[in-house]
Amino acid sequence: MRKSRVPHAIFATGALLALVVSLTRAQAPVAATTQAVAAAPGWTFAHKKGEELRYRTYIRILARTPDDSGEVDLMVRSTSKNTTRELTPEGNVIWEQLDEPGSAASLNGMPLPPADEVKPVTITFGKNGVVLKRLNPLADPGDQTQRLLPLLSALPVPPVGVKAGDSWKTDLPNPMLKNKIVTFNSTLVGNETVLGLDCLKVELKASFPTAYGITEKEYFQLTETYWLDAKTRQLVRSSYVVKNAMLPFPAKSIEARAMISRIIEGQNDKSDPEGEAFMKPKPK
């Protein structure tokens, strides 16, 4: 069994959360109707300098031990604050993501200690929906899977106008394998109300190798549904499943599930029943 390495997933304040948490966007009004914006050529993310948004993240990873003698059940709950620091002339945005106190993690039902230190992660997000740069001052320099995080944080913008039912492909370099490509397949499902906001619902799929010599069955397989504010294109909610995910210890039959939701007053600021339900394992 090939051993995978990741930023210490046991600590919710680490890089695992950044797969999704780092995709928050600051709010600013856009003078267009929902349907008109959705049908415009591509779409534009609206940001406002100094804007602060909070997100709640749930992660559950289920796996088997290499000898199939036991289960691995890793659970993480966390919140983060995301502050827009700069808007560049090129249309990109730079923000800081800071995990807040109160994160909780457990392994097979046993609580795990929090990270010893927390520092903000600086992220440059491109107008094309791709993370251009990510700087985590606490990241392990030898951890090669840090290169995966910007790729997995992508919310690719359609190259032309789209309507409900339309799909588009986005090719990006595979950060794990030289001269290889990762293809994202995205589909605009339509409009849906989430947390009281009119949203664009998008489905995304990708499957790609993270090492040479593995079969397609062993590829990193991402299936995601996310909802963008129909006016600003800010992330409102995302839920995804990753098969053949990575852990900091040997395991097999790995499946990671995550949900991130913007914290909105009067909607989910006091509790998040949908998030808690998402953490429950699927019926066998």
SEVOVEX-272384 format. One record per residue: residue number from 1; x, y, z of N, C-alpha, C in turn. Coordinates in Angstrom, 1 decimal. Layout:
// SEVOVEX-272384
> NUM|X|Y|Z|X|Y|Z|X|Y|Z
...
END
This chain:
// SEVOVEX-272384
> 1|0.8|-1.2|0.0|0.0|0.0|0.0|0.9|1.2|0.0
> 2|0.7|2.1|-1.0|1.5|3.3|-1.1|1.1|4.3|0.0
> 3|2.1|4.8|0.8|1.8|5.7|1.8|1.6|7.1|1.3
> 4|0.5|7.7|1.7|0.3|9.1|1.2|0.6|10.1|2.3
> 5|1.0|11.2|1.9|1.4|12.3|2.9|0.5|13.5|2.6
> 6|0.1|14.1|3.7|-0.7|15.3|3.6|-0.3|16.2|4.7
> 7|-0.7|17.5|4.6|-0.6|18.4|5.8|-1.4|17.8|6.9
> 8|-1.0|17.8|8.1|-1.6|17.1|9.2|-3.1|17.3|9.3
> 9|-3.8|16.3|8.7|-5.2|16.5|8.6|-5.9|16.4|9.9
> 10|-5.2|15.8|10.9|-5.8|15.7|12.2|-6.1|17.1|12.8
> 11|-5.3|18.1|12.4|-5.5|19.5|12.9|-6.4|20.2|11.9
> 12|-7.6|20.5|12.3|-8.6|21.2|11.4|-8.1|22.5|10.9
> 13|-7.2|23.2|11.7|-6.7|24.5|11.3|-5.6|24.4|10.2
> 14|-5.3|23.2|9.8|-4.3|22.9|8.8|-4.8|23.0|7.4
> 15|-4.0|22.5|6.5|-4.2|22.7|5.0|-5.4|22.0|4.5
> 16|-5.9|20.9|5.2|-7.0|20.2|4.7|-8.2|21.1|4.6
> 17|-8.4|21.9|5.6|-9.5|22.9|5.6|-9.4|23.8|4.4
> 18|-8.2|24.2|4.1|-8.0|25.2|3.1|-8.4|24.7|1.7
> 19|-8.6|23.4|1.5|-9.2|23.0|0.2|-10.4|23.7|-0.2
> 20|-11.2|24.0|0.8|-12.5|24.7|0.5|-12.6|26.0|1.1
> 21|-12.1|26.1|2.4|-12.3|27.4|3.1|-11.7|28.6|2.4
> 22|-10.6|28.3|1.7|-9.9|29.4|1.1|-10.6|30.0|-0.1
> 23|-11.8|29.5|-0.4|-12.5|29.9|-1.6|-13.6|31.0|-1.3
> 24|-13.5|31.6|-0.1|-14.5|32.6|0.2|-14.3|33.9|-0.6
> 25|-15.4|34.7|-0.8|-15.3|35.9|-1.6|-16.0|37.0|-0.8
> 26|-15.4|38.2|-0.9|-16.0|39.3|-0.2|-17.2|39.8|-1.0
> 27|-18.2|40.3|-0.3|-19.5|40.7|-1.0|-19.4|42.2|-1.5
> 28|-20.0|42.4|-2.7|-20.2|43.7|-3.2|-21.3|43.6|-4.2
> 29|-22.2|44.6|-4.3|-23.4|44.5|-5.2|-23.0|44.6|-6.6
> 30|-23.8|43.9|-7.4|-23.6|43.9|-8.9|-25.0|44.3|-9.5
> 31|-25.0|45.3|-10.3|-26.2|45.8|-10.9|-26.7|45.0|-12.1
> 32|-27.3|43.8|-11.8|-27.8|43.0|-12.8|-28.8|42.0|-12.2
> 33|-29.7|41.5|-12.9|-30.7|40.5|-12.4|-30.0|39.2|-12.4
> 34|-30.5|38.2|-11.6|-29.9|36.9|-11.4|-29.7|36.2|-12.8
> 35|-30.8|36.1|-13.5|-30.7|35.4|-14.8|-29.8|36.1|-15.8
> 36|-29.8|37.4|-15.8|-29.0|38.1|-16.7|-27.5|37.9|-16.4
> 37|-27.2|37.9|-15.1|-25.8|37.6|-14.7|-25.4|36.2|-15.1
> 38|-26.3|35.3|-14.9|-25.9|33.9|-15.1|-25.7|33.6|-16.6
> 39|-26.3|34.4|-17.5|-26.2|34.2|-18.9|-25.2|35.1|-19.5
> 40|-24.5|36.0|-18.7|-23.5|36.8|-19.3|-22.3|36.0|-19.7
> 41|-21.4|36.6|-20.6|-20.2|35.8|-21.0|-19.4|35.5|-19.7
> 42|-19.2|34.2|-19.5|-18.6|33.8|-18.2|-19.3|34.4|-17.1
> 43|-18.5|34.8|-16.0|-19.1|35.6|-14.9|-17.9|36.2|-14.1
> 44|-18.3|37.2|-13.4|-17.3|38.0|-12.7|-17.5|37.9|-11.2
> 45|-16.4|37.6|-10.4|-16.4|37.6|-9.0|-16.4|39.1|-8.5
> 46|-17.3|39.4|-7.5|-17.3|40.8|-7.0|-16.7|40.7|-5.6
> 47|-15.7|41.6|-5.3|-15.0|41.6|-4.0|-15.1|43.1|-3.5
> 48|-14.9|43.2|-2.2|-14.9|44.5|-1.6|-13.7|44.5|-0.6
> 49|-12.8|45.4|-0.8|-11.6|45.5|0.1|-12.0|45.7|1.5
> 50|-11.4|44.9|2.4|-11.8|45.0|3.8|-12.9|44.1|4.3
> 51|-13.6|43.5|3.4|-14.8|42.7|3.7|-14.3|41.5|4.5
> 52|-15.1|41.1|5.5|-14.8|39.9|6.3|-16.0|39.0|6.3
> 53|-15.8|37.8|6.0|-16.8|36.7|5.9|-16.3|35.5|6.8
> 54|-17.3|34.9|7.4|-17.0|33.7|8.2|-17.6|32.5|7.6
> 55|-16.9|31.4|7.7|-17.3|30.1|7.1|-17.2|29.0|8.1
> 56|-18.1|28.0|8.1|-18.0|26.8|8.9|-17.7|25.6|8.0
> 57|-16.8|24.8|8.5|-16.4|23.6|7.7|-16.5|22.4|8.5
> 58|-17.1|21.4|7.8|-17.2|20.0|8.4|-16.4|19.1|7.4
> 59|-15.6|18.2|8.0|-14.9|17.2|7.2|-15.0|15.9|7.9
> 60|-15.3|14.8|7.2|-15.3|13.5|7.7|-14.5|12.6|6.7
> 61|-13.6|11.8|7.2|-12.8|10.9|6.4|-13.0|9.5|7.0
> 62|-13.4|8.6|6.1|-13.6|7.2|6.5|-12.7|6.4|5.6
> 63|-12.0|5.4|6.3|-11.0|4.5|5.6|-10.9|3.2|6.4
> 64|-10.1|2.3|5.8|-9.8|1.1|6.5|-8.3|1.0|6.7
> 65|-7.9|0.3|7.7|-6.4|0.1|8.0|-5.9|-0.7|6.8
> 66|-4.5|-0.7|6.6|-4.0|-1.4|5.4|-4.2|-2.9|5.4
> 67|-4.3|-3.5|6.6|-4.5|-4.9|6.7|-6.0|-5.3|6.8
> 68|-6.9|-4.2|6.7|-8.3|-4.4|6.7|-8.8|-4.9|8.1
> 69|-8.1|-4.6|9.1|-8.5|-5.1|10.4|-9.3|-4.1|11.2
> 70|-9.4|-2.9|10.8|-10.1|-1.9|11.5|-10.5|-0.7|10.6
> 71|-11.3|0.2|11.2|-11.7|1.4|10.5|-11.0|2.6|11.0
> 72|-10.9|3.6|10.1|-10.4|4.9|10.4|-11.5|5.9|10.2
> 73|-11.8|6.7|11.3|-12.9|7.7|11.2|-12.4|9.0|11.8
> 74|-12.1|9.9|10.9|-11.5|11.2|11.3|-12.6|12.3|11.0
> 75|-12.9|13.1|12.1|-13.9|14.1|12.0|-13.3|15.4|12.4
> 76|-13.7|16.5|11.6|-13.2|17.8|11.9|-14.4|18.8|11.8
> 77|-14.4|19.8|12.7|-15.4|20.9|12.7|-14.5|22.1|12.9
> 78|-14.8|23.2|12.1|-13.9|24.4|12.2|-14.7|25.6|11.6
> 79|-14.3|26.8|12.1|-14.8|28.0|11.5|-13.6|28.9|11.2
> 80|-13.7|29.7|10.1|-12.6|30.6|9.7|-13.2|32.0|9.4
> 81|-12.3|33.0|9.5|-12.6|34.3|9.1|-11.7|34.6|7.8
> 82|-12.4|35.2|6.8|-11.7|35.5|5.6|-11.8|37.0|5.3
> 83|-10.7|37.6|5.2|-10.6|39.1|5.0|-10.0|39.4|3.6
> 84|-10.7|40.2|2.8|-10.1|40.7|1.6|-9.1|41.8|1.8
> 85|-7.9|41.6|1.4|-6.8|42.6|1.7|-6.5|43.5|0.5
> 86|-6.6|42.9|-0.7|-6.2|43.7|-1.9|-6.9|43.3|-3.1
> 87|-7.3|44.2|-4.0|-7.8|43.9|-5.3|-6.8|44.4|-6.3
> 88|-6.3|43.5|-7.2|-5.2|43.9|-8.1|-5.8|44.5|-9.4
> 89|-4.9|45.2|-10.1|-5.4|45.8|-11.4|-5.8|44.7|-12.4
> 90|-5.3|43.5|-12.3|-5.6|42.4|-13.2|-6.9|41.8|-12.9
> 91|-7.6|42.2|-11.8|-8.9|41.6|-11.5|-8.8|40.5|-10.5
> 92|-7.6|40.2|-10.0|-7.5|39.2|-9.0|-7.7|39.7|-7.6
> 93|-7.8|38.9|-6.6|-8.1|39.3|-5.2|-7.1|38.6|-4.3
> 94|-6.7|39.3|-3.3|-5.8|38.7|-2.3|-6.5|38.8|-0.9
> 95|-6.6|37.6|-0.3|-7.3|37.7|1.1|-6.5|36.8|2.0
> 96|-6.8|37.0|3.3|-6.2|36.2|4.4|-7.3|35.3|5.0
> 97|-7.0|34.1|5.2|-7.9|33.1|5.9|-7.3|32.8|7.2
> 98|-8.0|33.0|8.3|-7.6|32.7|9.6|-8.6|31.8|10.3
> 99|-8.1|30.7|10.8|-9.0|29.7|11.5|-9.2|30.3|12.9
> 100|-10.5|30.2|13.4|-10.9|30.7|14.6|-10.7|29.7|15.8
> 101|-10.7|30.1|17.0|-10.6|29.2|18.1|-11.9|28.4|18.2
> 102|-11.8|27.2|18.8|-13.0|26.4|18.9|-13.1|25.2|17.9
> 103|-12.0|25.0|17.1|-12.0|23.9|16.2|-12.0|22.6|17.0
> 104|-12.6|21.6|16.5|-12.6|20.3|17.2|-12.3|19.2|16.2
> 105|-11.6|18.2|16.6|-11.3|17.0|15.7|-11.2|15.8|16.6
> 106|-11.6|14.6|15.9|-11.5|13.4|16.7|-11.1|12.3|15.7
> 107|-10.5|11.3|16.2|-10.0|10.1|15.5|-10.6|8.9|16.1
> 108|-11.5|8.2|15.4|-12.2|7.0|16.0|-12.9|7.4|17.3
> 109|-13.5|8.6|17.3|-14.2|9.0|18.5|-13.4|9.6|19.6
> 110|-12.1|9.6|19.5|-11.3|10.1|20.6|-10.8|11.6|20.2
> 111|-11.0|12.6|21.1|-10.7|13.9|20.8|-9.2|14.1|20.5
> 112|-8.8|15.0|19.6|-7.4|15.2|19.2|-7.1|16.6|19.6
> 113|-5.8|16.8|19.9|-5.4|18.2|20.4|-5.4|19.2|19.2
> 114|-5.6|20.4|19.5|-5.6|21.5|18.5|-4.2|21.8|18.0
> 115|-4.1|22.5|17.0|-2.8|23.0|16.5|-2.1|23.9|17.6
> 116|-0.8|23.8|17.7|-0.1|24.6|18.7|-0.1|26.0|18.3
> 117|-0.2|26.3|17.0|0.0|27.7|16.6|-0.9|27.9|15.3
> 118|-1.5|29.1|15.2|-2.4|29.4|14.1|-1.9|30.8|13.5
> 119|-1.7|30.8|12.2|-1.3|32.0|11.5|-2.2|32.1|10.2
> 120|-2.4|33.3|9.8|-3.3|33.4|8.5|-2.6|32.9|7.3
> 121|-3.4|32.3|6.4|-2.9|31.9|5.1|-3.3|32.9|4.1
> 122|-2.3|33.3|3.3|-2.5|34.4|2.3|-2.8|33.7|0.9
> 123|-3.9|34.1|0.3|-4.4|33.4|-0.9|-4.6|34.5|-2.0
> 124|-4.1|34.2|-3.2|-4.4|35.0|-4.4|-5.3|34.2|-5.3
> 125|-6.5|34.8|-5.5|-7.5|34.1|-6.3|-7.7|34.9|-7.6
> 126|-7.6|34.1|-8.7|-7.7|34.7|-10.0|-9.1|35.0|-10.5
> 127|-9.3|35.9|-11.4|-10.6|36.2|-11.9|-11.2|35.1|-12.7
> 128|-10.3|34.1|-13.1|-10.8|32.9|-13.8|-11.3|31.8|-12.9
> 129|-11.3|32.1|-11.5|-11.8|31.1|-10.6|-10.7|30.1|-10.1
> 130|-9.4|30.4|-10.4|-8.3|29.5|-10.0|-7.4|30.2|-9.0
> 131|-7.0|29.4|-8.0|-6.1|30.0|-7.0|-4.7|30.1|-7.6
> 132|-4.2|31.3|-7.7|-2.9|31.5|-8.3|-1.7|31.3|-7.4
> 133|-2.0|31.6|-6.1|-0.9|31.5|-5.1|-1.5|31.3|-3.7
> 134|-0.8|30.4|-3.0|-1.2|30.2|-1.6|0.0|30.1|-0.7
> 135|0.0|30.9|0.3|1.2|31.0|1.2|0.7|30.7|2.6
> 136|1.1|29.5|3.1|0.8|29.1|4.5|2.2|29.1|5.3
> 137|2.3|30.0|6.2|3.6|30.1|6.9|3.9|28.9|7.8
> 138|2.9|28.1|8.1|3.1|27.0|9.0|3.2|25.6|8.2
> 139|3.2|25.7|6.9|3.2|24.5|6.1|4.6|23.8|6.2
> 140|4.5|22.5|6.1|5.8|21.7|6.1|6.4|21.9|4.7
> 141|7.6|22.4|4.5|8.2|22.6|3.2|8.4|21.3|2.4
> 142|8.5|20.2|3.2|8.7|18.9|2.5|7.4|18.2|2.1
> 143|6.3|18.8|2.4|5.0|18.2|2.1|4.6|18.5|0.7
> 144|4.7|17.6|-0.2|4.5|17.8|-1.6|3.0|18.0|-1.9
> 145|2.1|17.5|-1.1|0.7|17.6|-1.3|0.2|19.0|-1.1
> 146|1.0|19.9|-0.6|0.6|21.3|-0.5|0.3|21.9|-1.9
> 147|1.0|21.3|-2.9|0.8|21.7|-4.3|-0.6|21.4|-4.8
> 148|-1.3|20.4|-4.1|-2.6|20.1|-4.6|-3.7|21.1|-4.2
> 149|-3.5|21.8|-3.1|-4.5|22.6|-2.5|-5.0|23.7|-3.5
> 150|-4.2|24.5|-4.1|-4.7|25.5|-5.1|-5.5|24.8|-6.2
> 151|-5.1|23.7|-6.7|-5.8|23.0|-7.7|-7.2|22.6|-7.2
> 152|-7.3|22.0|-6.0|-8.6|21.6|-5.5|-9.5|22.7|-5.1
> 153|-8.9|23.9|-5.0|-9.7|25.0|-4.6|-10.3|25.8|-5.8
> 154|-10.1|25.2|-7.0|-10.6|25.9|-8.2|-12.1|25.9|-8.3
> 155|-12.7|27.0|-8.7|-14.1|27.1|-9.1|-14.1|27.7|-10.5
> 156|-13.8|26.9|-11.5|-13.5|27.5|-12.8|-14.7|28.3|-13.4
> 157|-14.3|29.4|-13.9|-15.3|30.3|-14.6|-15.5|29.8|-16.0
> 158|-16.8|29.7|-16.5|-17.0|29.3|-17.9|-16.5|30.3|-18.8
> 159|-15.9|29.9|-19.9|-15.2|30.8|-20.9|-16.2|31.6|-21.7
> 160|-17.5|31.2|-21.8|-18.5|31.9|-22.5|-19.8|31.9|-21.7
> 161|-20.8|32.6|-22.1|-22.0|32.6|-21.5|-22.6|31.2|-21.3
> 162|-23.2|30.9|-20.2|-23.9|29.6|-20.0|-25.3|29.8|-19.4
> 163|-26.1|28.8|-19.6|-27.4|28.8|-19.1|-27.6|27.4|-18.4
> 164|-28.6|27.2|-17.7|-28.9|26.0|-16.9|-28.8|24.8|-17.9
> 165|-28.0|23.8|-17.5|-27.7|22.6|-18.3|-26.5|22.6|-19.1
> 166|-25.9|23.8|-19.3|-24.6|23.9|-20.0|-23.4|23.4|-19.2
> 167|-22.4|22.9|-19.9|-21.2|22.4|-19.3|-20.0|23.0|-20.0
> 168|-18.9|23.0|-19.2|-17.6|23.5|-19.8|-16.5|22.7|-19.1
> 169|-15.3|22.7|-19.9|-14.1|22.0|-19.4|-13.0|23.0|-19.1
> 170|-12.2|22.7|-18.1|-11.1|23.6|-17.7|-9.9|22.7|-17.5
> 171|-8.8|22.9|-18.3|-7.6|22.2|-18.1|-6.6|22.9|-17.3
> 172|-6.0|22.3|-16.3|-5.0|22.9|-15.5|-3.8|21.9|-15.3
> 173|-2.6|22.4|-15.1|-1.5|21.5|-14.9|-1.7|20.7|-13.7
> 174|-1.3|19.4|-13.8|-1.3|18.5|-12.6|-0.1|18.8|-11.8
> 175|-0.3|19.3|-10.6|0.8|19.8|-9.7|1.6|18.6|-9.2
> 176|1.1|17.4|-9.3|1.8|16.3|-8.8|2.7|15.5|-9.8
> 177|2.3|15.7|-11.1|3.0|15.0|-12.2|3.4|16.0|-13.3
> 178|4.6|16.0|-13.6|5.1|16.9|-14.6|4.6|16.6|-16.0
> 179|4.1|17.7|-16.7|3.6|17.7|-18.1|2.3|16.9|-18.2
> 180|1.6|16.8|-17.1|0.3|16.1|-17.1|-0.8|17.2|-16.8
> 181|-2.0|16.9|-17.3|-3.1|17.9|-17.2|-4.2|17.3|-16.3
> 182|-4.9|18.1|-15.6|-6.1|17.8|-14.9|-7.3|18.5|-15.5
> 183|-8.3|17.8|-15.9|-9.5|18.4|-16.5|-10.7|18.4|-15.6
> 184|-11.2|19.6|-15.4|-12.4|19.8|-14.6|-13.6|19.9|-15.5
> 185|-14.6|19.1|-15.2|-15.8|19.1|-15.9|-16.9|19.8|-15.1
> 186|-17.4|21.0|-15.5|-18.4|21.7|-14.7|-19.7|21.8|-15.4
> 187|-20.8|21.9|-14.7|-22.1|22.0|-15.3|-22.9|23.0|-14.4
> 188|-23.5|24.0|-15.1|-24.4|24.9|-14.4|-25.8|24.3|-14.3
> 189|-26.2|23.9|-13.1|-27.4|23.2|-12.9|-28.6|24.1|-13.0
> 190|-28.4|25.3|-12.4|-29.5|26.3|-12.4|-29.5|27.1|-11.1
> 191|-30.6|27.8|-10.8|-30.7|28.6|-9.6|-31.4|27.8|-8.5
> 192|-30.9|28.1|-7.3|-31.5|27.4|-6.1|-31.2|28.4|-4.9
> 193|-32.2|28.4|-4.0|-32.1|29.2|-2.8|-31.3|28.4|-1.7
> 194|-30.2|29.0|-1.2|-29.4|28.3|-0.1|-29.2|29.4|0.9
> 195|-29.5|29.1|2.2|-29.2|30.0|3.3|-29.9|31.3|3.0
> 196|-31.0|31.3|2.4|-31.8|32.5|2.2|-31.3|33.4|1.0
> 197|-30.3|32.9|0.3|-29.7|33.6|-0.9|-30.0|32.9|-2.2
> 198|-30.3|33.7|-3.2|-30.5|33.1|-4.6|-29.1|32.8|-5.1
> 199|-28.9|31.5|-5.5|-27.6|31.0|-5.8|-27.6|30.3|-7.2
> 200|-26.4|30.3|-7.8|-26.1|29.4|-8.9|-25.5|28.1|-8.4
> 201|-26.2|27.0|-8.8|-25.7|25.7|-8.4|-24.9|25.1|-9.5
> 202|-23.7|24.7|-9.2|-22.7|24.1|-10.1|-22.2|22.8|-9.7
> 203|-22.2|21.8|-10.6|-21.6|20.5|-10.3|-20.2|20.4|-11.0
> 204|-19.3|19.8|-10.3|-17.9|19.7|-10.8|-17.4|18.3|-10.6
> 205|-16.7|17.8|-11.6|-16.0|16.5|-11.4|-14.6|16.5|-12.0
> 206|-13.7|15.8|-11.3|-12.4|15.6|-11.8|-11.8|14.3|-11.3
> 207|-11.0|13.7|-12.2|-10.3|12.5|-11.8|-8.9|12.5|-12.4
> 208|-7.9|12.3|-11.5|-6.5|12.5|-12.0|-5.5|11.7|-11.2
> 209|-4.4|11.3|-11.8|-3.4|10.5|-11.0|-2.6|11.5|-10.2
> 210|-2.1|11.0|-9.0|-1.2|11.8|-8.1|0.1|11.1|-8.0
> 211|0.3|10.0|-8.8|1.6|9.3|-8.8|1.7|8.5|-10.1
> 212|2.9|8.2|-10.5|3.1|7.4|-11.7|2.8|5.9|-11.4
> 213|2.3|5.2|-12.3|2.2|3.8|-12.2|0.9|3.3|-11.4
> 214|-0.1|4.2|-11.3|-1.3|3.8|-10.6|-2.4|3.6|-11.7
> 215|-3.4|2.8|-11.3|-4.5|2.6|-12.3|-5.6|3.7|-12.1
> 216|-6.5|3.8|-13.1|-7.6|4.8|-13.0|-8.4|4.6|-11.7
> 217|-8.5|3.4|-11.3|-9.3|3.1|-10.0|-8.6|3.7|-8.8
> 218|-7.3|4.0|-8.9|-6.6|4.6|-7.8|-6.5|6.1|-7.9
> 219|-7.0|6.7|-9.0|-6.9|8.1|-9.2|-7.6|8.9|-8.1
> 220|-7.2|10.1|-7.8|-7.9|11.0|-6.9|-9.1|11.5|-7.6
> 221|-10.3|11.2|-7.1|-11.6|11.4|-7.7|-12.4|12.4|-6.9
> 222|-12.7|13.5|-7.5|-13.4|14.6|-6.9|-14.8|14.8|-7.5
> 223|-15.8|14.8|-6.6|-17.2|15.1|-7.1|-17.7|16.2|-6.1
> 224|-18.0|17.3|-6.7|-18.4|18.5|-5.9|-19.6|19.2|-6.4
> 225|-20.4|19.7|-5.5|-21.5|20.6|-5.8|-21.3|21.9|-5.0
> 226|-21.4|23.0|-5.7|-21.2|24.3|-4.9|-22.2|25.3|-5.4
> 227|-22.5|26.2|-4.5|-23.5|27.2|-4.8|-22.8|28.6|-4.6
> 228|-22.9|29.4|-5.6|-22.4|30.8|-5.7|-23.5|31.8|-5.5
> 229|-23.3|32.8|-4.7|-24.2|33.9|-4.7|-24.5|34.4|-6.1
> 230|-25.7|34.5|-6.6|-26.1|34.8|-7.9|-25.7|36.2|-8.3
> 231|-25.5|37.1|-7.3|-25.1|38.5|-7.6|-23.6|38.7|-7.5
> 232|-23.0|38.1|-6.5|-21.6|38.4|-6.3|-20.6|37.3|-6.7
> 233|-21.1|36.1|-6.9|-20.3|34.9|-7.1|-19.5|34.5|-5.9
> 234|-19.8|35.0|-4.8|-19.2|34.5|-3.5|-19.6|33.1|-3.3
> 235|-18.8|32.3|-2.7|-19.1|30.9|-2.3|-20.1|31.0|-1.1
> 236|-21.3|30.4|-1.3|-22.3|30.3|-0.2|-22.2|28.9|0.5
> 237|-22.1|27.9|-0.3|-21.9|26.5|0.2|-21.2|25.6|-0.8
> 238|-20.5|24.7|-0.3|-19.9|23.6|-1.1|-19.9|22.3|-0.4
> 239|-20.2|21.3|-1.1|-20.1|19.9|-0.5|-19.4|19.0|-1.5
> 240|-18.5|18.2|-1.0|-17.7|17.4|-2.0|-17.4|16.0|-1.4
> 241|-17.1|15.1|-2.2|-16.6|13.8|-1.9|-15.4|13.5|-2.7
> 242|-14.3|13.0|-2.0|-13.1|12.7|-2.7|-12.8|11.2|-2.4
> 243|-12.7|10.4|-3.4|-12.3|9.0|-3.2|-10.8|8.9|-3.5
> 244|-10.1|8.0|-2.8|-8.7|7.9|-2.8|-8.0|9.2|-2.3
> 245|-8.6|9.8|-1.3|-8.0|11.0|-0.6|-6.7|10.6|0.0
> 246|-6.1|11.6|0.6|-4.8|11.4|1.2|-4.8|11.5|2.7
> 247|-4.1|10.7|3.4|-4.0|10.7|4.9|-2.5|10.8|5.3
> 248|-2.2|11.2|6.5|-0.8|11.3|7.0|-0.3|9.9|7.5
> 249|-1.1|8.9|7.3|-0.7|7.5|7.7|-1.3|6.5|6.7
> 250|-0.7|5.3|6.6|-1.2|4.3|5.6|-2.6|4.0|5.9
> 251|-3.4|3.9|4.8|-4.8|3.5|4.9|-5.3|3.1|3.5
> 252|-6.4|2.5|3.4|-7.0|2.1|2.1|-8.5|2.4|2.1
> 253|-9.1|2.3|0.9|-10.5|2.6|0.8|-10.9|3.9|1.4
> 254|-10.1|4.9|1.1|-10.2|6.3|1.7|-11.3|7.1|1.0
> 255|-12.2|7.6|1.8|-13.2|8.5|1.2|-13.3|9.7|2.2
> 256|-13.1|10.9|1.6|-13.3|12.2|2.4|-14.5|12.9|1.9
> 257|-15.3|13.4|2.9|-16.5|14.2|2.6|-16.4|15.5|3.4
> 258|-16.7|16.6|2.7|-16.6|17.9|3.4|-17.8|18.8|2.9
> 259|-18.2|19.7|3.9|-19.1|20.7|3.6|-18.7|22.0|4.2
> 260|-18.7|23.1|3.4|-18.4|24.4|3.9|-19.6|25.3|3.6
> 261|-20.0|26.1|4.6|-21.1|27.0|4.5|-20.7|28.3|5.0
> 262|-21.2|29.4|4.3|-21.0|30.7|4.9|-21.9|30.9|6.1
> 263|-21.4|31.5|7.1|-22.2|31.7|8.3|-23.0|33.0|8.1
> 264|-24.3|32.9|8.1|-25.2|34.0|7.8|-26.2|34.2|9.0
> 265|-26.2|35.4|9.5|-27.0|35.7|10.7|-28.5|35.4|10.4
> 266|-29.1|34.7|11.3|-30.5|34.3|11.2|-30.7|33.1|10.3
> 267|-29.7|32.5|9.8|-29.8|31.3|9.0|-29.1|30.1|9.7
> 268|-27.8|30.3|9.9|-27.0|29.1|10.4|-26.0|29.6|11.4
> 269|-26.2|30.8|12.0|-25.2|31.4|12.9|-25.2|30.7|14.3
> 270|-26.4|30.2|14.6|-26.6|29.6|16.0|-26.3|28.1|15.9
> 271|-26.8|27.4|14.8|-26.6|26.0|14.6|-26.6|25.7|13.1
> 272|-26.1|24.5|12.8|-26.0|24.1|11.4|-26.4|22.7|11.3
> 273|-27.7|22.4|11.3|-28.2|21.0|11.2|-27.8|20.3|10.0
> 274|-27.8|21.1|8.8|-27.4|20.4|7.6|-25.9|20.0|7.6
> 275|-25.1|20.8|8.2|-23.7|20.4|8.4|-23.5|19.2|9.3
> 276|-24.3|19.1|10.4|-24.2|18.0|11.3|-24.7|16.7|10.6
> 277|-25.8|16.9|9.8|-26.3|15.7|9.1|-25.3|15.2|8.1
> 278|-24.6|16.1|7.5|-23.6|15.8|6.5|-22.5|14.9|7.1
> 279|-22.2|15.1|8.4|-21.1|14.3|9.0|-21.5|12.9|9.3
> 280|-22.8|12.6|9.3|-23.2|11.2|9.6|-22.8|10.3|8.4
> 281|-22.3|9.1|8.8|-21.9|8.2|7.7|-23.1|7.7|6.9
> 282|-22.8|7.4|5.7|-23.9|6.8|4.8|-24.3|5.5|5.3
> 283|-25.6|5.1|5.2|-26.1|3.8|5.6|-25.3|2.7|4.8
> 284|-25.0|1.7|5.5|-24.2|0.6|4.9|-25.2|-0.3|4.1
END
